[in-house]
Amino acid sequence: MAYFKKSRLVQPETRLGISVSKKVGNSFTRNRLKRIIRERFRLSNIRLLGIDLLFVVSPQLGKLTLVEGEVLLEKALGEIFVLLKK
């Protein structure tokens, strides 16, 4: 799940927050998910929109394969980008 809002700061950069519950898995799994999210965020165009973005990873997402998770993440970032460009 992703939440976003316009940043109150003057900076044009997007801030990223990631919340991964302990129910998702052990620390290795949680940190791996966070690294994947950070990397996809780094490679996306959404970094330049000046928003605050929070990803909340639920236990169901922790059971996805790497490819399925990346597809969902790309889809979420794309939808946010489209919503903000309106």
C-alpha angles and dihedrals in degrees: 000000000000129000124189141173138170111280119247090213123093092232115110092216124101119239118219128211124184126194119187118178121223086238088073093071144278123328093269091057095044094049092046090054091049091050091051092050092048092049094049089047091050092053096046129090091233091087091081100053099086099235136133109241126192124188116197112194113207125203091255091061091052089066095058123103119251093257094048091049093050091049091052092047093050090048092051093048090048093051092049090049091052093047092051095047092059 
